[in-house]
Amino acid sequence: MEPDKIFIDIRTSELTLAQVLQEIRRIQSENPEYEIFMDGDAHAIAGRIRVRRDTQ
């Protein structure tokens, strides 16, 4: 399994909340294969490859 990808390190970012939300939307649109989320342990906006689960 591929490790999570860090898109925005919140500890070092100077973005406002509105800018972070705008960046999340941009990241999601440019990376549809990733699930984008706030990683509280890493203090970052991160992403991981979506796992497709086939239902039978």
N, C-alpha and C positions, 0 to 999 in steps of 0.2 A: 504494500500500500504506500502510495506517495505521501510524504509529509505535508502538513498544511502550508499554504503559501501566504506569507504576510504581505498585505497590500498597503496598509497604513499603520505605522507604529505610533500609537496615540501618545505615548510618553514623550516623544520628541517632536510630534506634530504641533504646528501652531494654527491649525485649521479650527474654525469655529464649528459649533455643532451643525449649523445649517450647511456649511461647506463639507463636513464629513458625510452628511446624508446625501448631498449632491454627488460626492465622490463614490459613495456606495452604489447609487443608481447607475453611474457611468461604468463602474467596475462590473456590475451585474450585466449590463448591456453588452460590454466588450468581452465578457467571459461567461457565456451562458452554460458552459460545461462545469462551472464551479458553483458550489453552494457558498454564499458569502455570509459571514457571521461575525459577531463581536466575541473575540476570545478574551475573556476576563483574566485568565491566568497570564497570558502574554501581553495584555493591555494593547491589543491590536485588532484591526479589522483584517480578518483572515478569510481564506477560502480553501475548500477542498473539493476534489473532483467528485461530482455526483455519482452515486452508485445506482445503476439501474437495476431495479428488482422486478423481474418478470413474474407476474401473477398467473397462476395456472388453475 
